[in-house]
């Protein structure tokens, strides 16, 4: 059984009276079982829940997380539940609500959940919390990370070879470690081709606001950027389509987004979060999940890869990126901690250099 606790239902259940909250949760259960009997009947079952910051139909980050728990349901026979559009102020209570219902593993789908996980996890030692894109770890806390820098490095190379203005742009919803690493990878890849290229970052403050995404794209294009690497959720398609209308190139993210704007998308940083979530869910079911950060890179081509290339990308540019990908997989190119201009960052290390 998959249960959807929508944001409205969740808040009513959490902040209303106990009797009224039970009524709301009853309606959210897809087969109309009541909450008490569901929990009792599932004591011996493996239960997975996910809290999502956006909507499950965004064709990007949130949809990939939702698809992950659905795939885990199929493969592991798990009982699953999800709640979407969880605002930052509601994160701790959303995670706690799942834990009180005895979910074995709870995925918090975004680095913005880190603080809430650290607050909630110690109160529920029998539940494992997974911070997707997070940086936290603990006795019952794991983080699931994609090596965003590896993929964005390849896109930086492609972008630098495709730009005419010598200006690339980066758009994301929020600035935290994962987006900082992705931005840094884009910069390093681009500068490996053109050392003087300019990278312009913008953080809209909202992963889903279509208007903000479109406005950010238009502003960057007006400033001269002709290639945009974006990482947004529901606003993603608006950026790709706006850039296409303006004659600018873009990169898809998370999903293979070539079909969203085929005249604009050069390729996509495909992150199969669904498969990554199943991987950690399997570890949890086998009681092998540990309180550590799990980072998955290009060595797992089924999880992290480049998507289909647009027809505008010359074969030589495509081959350059694919050759570099193999060097990263072979560890001939790595990314290591360093200092630049007095600040801690990461730099490229090439074998033998």
ChimeraX attribute file (.defattr): number of C-alpha atoms within 10 A of each C-alpha:
attribute: neighborCount
match mode: 1-to-1
recipient: residues
	/A:1	14
	/A:2	19
	/A:3	17
	/A:4	20
	/A:5	22
	/A:6	17
	/A:7	18
	/A:8	14
	/A:9	17
	/A:10	23
	/A:11	17
	/A:12	18
	/A:13	21
	/A:14	20
	/A:15	11
	/A:16	13
	/A:17	11
	/A:18	11
	/A:19	9
	/A:20	14
	/A:21	17
	/A:22	18
	/A:23	16
	/A:24	20
	/A:25	22
	/A:26	18
	/A:27	17
	/A:28	20
	/A:29	18
	/A:30	11
	/A:31	11
	/A:32	11
	/A:33	14
	/A:34	15
	/A:35	17
	/A:36	11
	/A:37	9
	/A:38	15
	/A:39	17
	/A:40	11
	/A:41	9
	/A:42	15
	/A:43	12
	/A:44	8
	/A:45	14
	/A:46	19
	/A:47	27
	/A:48	26
	/A:49	26
	/A:50	25
	/A:51	25
	/A:52	26
	/A:53	23
	/A:54	23
	/A:55	20
	/A:56	21
	/A:57	13
	/A:58	17
	/A:59	20
	/A:60	27
	/A:61	29
	/A:62	26
	/A:63	21
	/A:64	24
	/A:65	28
	/A:66	26
	/A:67	18
	/A:68	23
	/A:69	28
	/A:70	23
	/A:71	17
	/A:72	23
	/A:73	21
	/A:74	12
	/A:75	11
	/A:76	16
	/A:77	14
	/A:78	23
	/A:79	21
	/A:80	22
	/A:81	23
	/A:82	23
	/A:83	25
	/A:84	22
	/A:85	18
	/A:86	22
	/A:87	14
	/A:88	12
	/A:89	9
	/A:90	15
	/A:91	23
	/A:92	19
	/A:93	17
	/A:94	26
	/A:95	25
	/A:96	20
	/A:97	15
	/A:98	23
	/A:99	23
	/A:100	12
	/A:101	16
	/A:102	20
	/A:103	26
	/A:104	21
	/A:105	26
	/A:106	27
	/A:107	28
	/A:108	28
	/A:109	27
	/A:110	22
	/A:111	22
	/A:112	22
	/A:113	27
	/A:114	23
	/A:115	16
	/A:116	20
	/A:117	26
	/A:118	18
	/A:119	12
	/A:120	18
	/A:121	22
	/A:122	14
	/A:123	12
	/A:124	14
	/A:125	13
	/A:126	14
	/A:127	20
	/A:128	24
	/A:129	30
	/A:130	33
	/A:131	28
	/A:132	26
	/A:133	26
	/A:134	26
	/A:135	21
	/A:136	21
	/A:137	21
	/A:138	16
	/A:139	13
	/A:140	21
	/A:141	25
	/A:142	25
	/A:143	26
	/A:144	28
	/A:145	21
	/A:146	23
	/A:147	20
	/A:148	25
	/A:149	24
	/A:150	27
	/A:151	27
	/A:152	28
	/A:153	28
	/A:154	26
	/A:155	27
	/A:156	29
	/A:157	25
	/A:158	26
	/A:159	31
	/A:160	26
	/A:161	19
	/A:162	19
	/A:163	17
	/A:164	13
	/A:165	13
	/A:166	19
	/A:167	22
	/A:168	29
	/A:169	25
	/A:170	25
	/A:171	25
	/A:172	26
	/A:173	22
	/A:174	19
	/A:175	18
	/A:176	14
	/A:177	14
	/A:178	20
	/A:179	21
	/A:180	17
	/A:181	20
	/A:182	22
	/A:183	27
	/A:184	22
	/A:185	27
	/A:186	29
	/A:187	26
	/A:188	24
	/A:189	26
	/A:190	28
	/A:191	18
	/A:192	15
	/A:193	15
	/A:194	15
	/A:195	12
	/A:196	11
	/A:197	16
	/A:198	17
	/A:199	21
	/A:200	16
	/A:201	18
	/A:202	18
	/A:203	19
	/A:204	18
	/A:205	13
	/A:206	17
	/A:207	22
	/A:208	21
	/A:209	17
	/A:210	18
	/A:211	12
	/A:212	19
	/A:213	31
	/A:214	19
	/A:215	15
	/A:216	20
	/A:217	27
	/A:218	16
	/A:219	13
	/A:220	22
	/A:221	21
	/A:222	11
	/A:223	12
	/A:224	16
	/A:225	24
	/A:226	23
	/A:227	31
	/A:228	30
	/A:229	29
	/A:230	28
	/A:231	25
	/A:232	29
	/A:233	28
	/A:234	23
	/A:235	24
	/A:236	28
	/A:237	22
	/A:238	22
	/A:239	30
	/A:240	29
	/A:241	21
	/A:242	21
	/A:243	25
	/A:244	18
	/A:245	12
	/A:246	14
	/A:247	14
	/A:248	21
	/A:249	26
	/A:250	32
	/A:251	30
	/A:252	32
	/A:253	26
	/A:254	25
	/A:255	19
	/A:256	23
	/A:257	25
	/A:258	22
	/A:259	12
	/A:260	17
	/A:261	23
	/A:262	19
	/A:263	20
	/A:264	27
	/A:265	30
	/A:266	28
	/A:267	26
	/A:268	26
	/A:269	26
	/A:270	22
	/A:271	29
	/A:272	22
	/A:273	28
	/A:274	20
	/A:275	20
	/A:276	25
	/A:277	25
	/A:278	22
	/A:279	15
	/A:280	22
	/A:281	28
	/A:282	16
	/A:283	13
	/A:284	18
	/A:285	17
	/A:286	9
	/A:287	9
	/A:288	11
	/A:289	20
	/A:290	18
	/A:291	17
	/A:292	17
	/A:293	20
	/A:294	21
	/A:295	13
	/A:296	17
	/A:297	20
	/A:298	21
	/A:299	15
	/A:300	11
	/A:301	14
	/A:302	13
	/A:303	18
	/A:304	24
	/A:305	23
	/A:306	24
	/A:307	20
	/A:308	17
	/A:309	18
	/A:310	20
	/A:311	13
	/A:312	13
	/A:313	16
	/A:314	13
	/A:315	10
	/A:316	10
	/A:317	15
	/A:318	18
	/A:319	12
	/A:320	14
	/A:321	20
	/A:322	15
	/A:323	11
	/A:324	18
	/A:325	22
	/A:326	14
	/A:327	15
	/A:328	21
	/A:329	16
	/A:330	13
	/A:331	14
	/A:332	15
	/A:333	19
	/A:334	16
	/A:335	17
	/A:336	11
	/A:337	11
	/A:338	12
	/A:339	11
	/A:340	10
	/A:341	6
	/A:342	7
	/A:343	8
	/A:344	10
	/A:345	15
	/A:346	18
	/A:347	16
	/A:348	16
	/A:349	14
	/A:350	13
	/A:351	11
	/A:352	6
	/A:353	6
